[in-house]
Amino acid sequence: MSPRKPSGLKRFWRDRRGASAVEFALIAPVLLTMYCGMAEMTQAMMAQRRLSNIASAIGDLVAQGSQTGPLKMADVFKVGDTIMAPFPVSGALKMCVVSVTSDANGKDTVAWSKASATGMTNCPAQGAVLTDVPTAVLPNSQSVILSRVSYTYTPAIKFVLSGGLTFNRTYYLRPRKTDAVLWNSAS
């Protein structure tokens, strides 16, 4: 007597030839999501690091001089745009450089302020009194250069991060050549 062949359903369950393909089909979407998510987060972290470099660099460029003005500030802001490359800067990168002076009583006042773009909400205006400058950074009767930058990172893939992330950085630097960096409209 010849052995009986299993029925079609039993044969289907015993067949292991397509198991790898089925496992891959189940795991592939998870792996693809993880890969795209890690790529997006890595790019966001790179943008955040460049933003820190910009805040430090533009503040340092202004703190090295004894005076600045609109022409020099335009060049300083171009440096910020260059550091941010290859990330897009149009509408996403906003920079602000401010000179803050403290009087003998510890009242911190903005001597001058220059923003790279209009509408930068966290750039204090000239004459504003600041209350958030740490005393260790700005002692009484001294001056400091404050640089603030903001960048809205929008991922290229938009697979995991559908919206943009906004990063902000603030740096304080002491003037090097003089007690305060002065504003000169001619320079």
Buried (B, 14 or more C-beta within 10 A) or exposed (E): EEEEEEEEEEEEEEEEEEEEEEEEEEEEEEEEEEEBBEBBBEBBEEBBEBBEBBBBBBBBBBBBBEBBBEEBBEEBBEBBBEBBEEBBBEEBBBBBBBBBBBEEEEEBBBBBBBBBBEEBEEBBEEEBEBEEBEEEBBEEEBBBBBBBBBBBBBBEEEBBBEEBBEBEBBBBBBBEEEEBBBBBEEE
